[in-house]
Amino acid sequence: MGRLEAGFDRHWKLLTLIAWAAVTAWFVYDRWNQIRWMSLGDTDDNMRLMQVRAWLGGQGWYDLRQYRLNPPVGFDIHWSRLVDLPIAGLILFFRLFTSNSWAERLAVGIAPLIPLSITMLALGATVRRLIAPAAWPLAIAFLLGTAATMLMFMPERIDHHGWQLAMLSVTVAGLCDPQARRGGMMVGLASAASLTIGLEMLPYAAMAGAIIALRWVWDRGEAPRLGIYALTLGGGSAAGFVAFASNANYAMRCDALTPVWLSVTMAAGALLFVLARVNPASRGARLSLALVAGGGIAIGFAMLFPQCLTRPEQVSPELQRNWLNNVREAKPIYKHPLRMALPIIVLPLIGLFGAIWATWAARATRVAGSWAAVTLFTAFACMMLLWQARAGPAAQLLAVPGAAALGWLILPWFLNHRLLVVRVGGTVAGFLLVSGLFAGLAIKWFPIDRPKAYAKRVNAATGNCMRTTVLSRLNRYPAQTVFTFVDLGPRLIVTTHHSAIAGPYHRNGDAILDVQHAFQGSEAQARGIMKRHGATLLLLCPNMSESTNYRARAPGSFYDRMASGWVPGWLVPLPIAKGSPLRLYRIE
């Protein structure tokens, strides 16, 4: 081992954190304009900030209702406060040096990059164990090239997905840890933390548990890993529920860590712990016990919680048809345009191929079981993409070890070639190929499935109406309840002192349907719904993506007529600012 490689091995944690600090500084610099204007582009990011504001403003720790949506009742939000902690901590810290407004800007710019440090360390530990002690920089380089995964760590992306991806990376590191007890604890605690944050990663948590159980079935020496995993999964979930579950999440709902899923994790933990303690010598006996335990949990779940055998959101058929079924990221990857699907799917396929090859190459070594676990996890993530495209960030993250194994095989051959053109050109080409970056470059530089003029117009309108400088002009009017599009509600309450009727949060289906019925119904129906909600202002954003659905579904409806220039007598146009993309009316 050379001096440079030995240094990379000895100080890899410190060097990883230095790399993370450099990446953080670069992204803060690169995205400074968005940070300056608090450009929270996603509805969930806006709602997360409102959740933190409410808590810092005195709202109860276990009260996660957002009272500026659908006032005075408020909106029931199914999240927990776990991810609120770093955001709130940064706001309180920066308040010591600057105004609250700038403290919030800096906090939402920096907070999403904190879980990136955990992810980089966890992936570094994984490839060091599986490939080589000096292979960790390759994993970090591949991670930084993942378009879908890195998007979840960008400044302003303060919703919980970055933290859940960090917990997923810790889960992989735990599955590959040669110290069984430590590895089991990492998987159990990471799974419990992820479930406490939200159920988005429930399938991956279940798959991690299945992989640990399968390793124990194959090798009874894995009993310590299984036992500690079982204890930390059950205990960690219980602790997460007690510490972070909202008052609303004590109901028997299916969309969060409620008593429903807490029962499942604790029952699974108890059964797996018993299996680890019994630990029969026969592989067939271990398989039979594992199947009985899994079957018992499944049957018990179906009998005790039949309401959770369908969609966890438990919305009405109308809301499911008109809204949830049309959520873009909830559709399979093959139903998306090629320019979006290709950059997402390429790396998971490369990583799966690399993991299969590495598993075969390591079949007679001590890391064979760990590589098999990574291969199963990566294959599972690829199959998840066939269910929902929102699995893309997790699939790319899980693909990094397999892609790094291929890179560790291919890139040294190019680097050590006698011809300079091969050393330079071959290394660059090999890196672009193995990292999957070539797909994004192809989409950028070649006319592949370019968006049409209509899509560009809708995207531009949506972005313009969400801008802080546009919405903040509404503060010239006294605070009141504004009737507007569902997707505009969370952004409106962040950037102004007004309240809104709805946001895209499924527990509040009646309010969402009221907005849809108003815009897609008759003039009289629209006015009646607005009055019933106490709205005194109507805010429209022509050509915003949500509004195009109303016009397409209901030609001649209230909104379709207004989009064509008609204004009823009970709406009085109000000035906003010259050139504003918004249209504002007082409701008489």
Secondary structure, 3 states (H helix, E strand, C coil): CCHHHHHHHHCHHHHHHHHHHHHHHHHHHHCHHHHHCCCCCCHHHHHHHHHHHHHHCCCCCCCCCECCECCCCCECCCCCCCCHHHHHHHHHHHCCCCCHHHHHHHHHHHHHHHHHHHHHHHHHHHHHHHCCCCCHHHHHHHHHCCHHHHHCCCCCCCCCHHHHHHHHHHHHHHHCCCCHHHHHHHHHHHHHHHHHHCCCCHHHHHHHHHHHHHHHHHCHHHHHHHHHHHHHHHHHHHHHHHHHCCHHHHCCCCCCCCHHHHHHHHHHHHHHHHHHHHCCCCHHHHHHHHHHHHHHHHHHHHHHCHHHCCCCCCCCHHHHHHCHHHCHHHCCHHHCCHHHHHHHHHHHHHHHHHHHHHHHHCCCCCCHHHHHHHHHHHHHHHHHHCCCHHHHHHHHHHHHHHHHHHHHHHHHHHHCCCCHHHHHHHHHHHHHHHHCHHHHHHHHHCCCCCCCHHHHHHHHHHHHHCCHHHHHHHHHCCCCEEECCHHHHHHHHHHCCCEECCCCCHHHHHHHHHHHHHHHCCHHHHHHHHHHCCCCEEEECCCCHHHHHHHHHCCCCHHHHHHCCCCCCCEEEECCCCCCCCEEEEEC
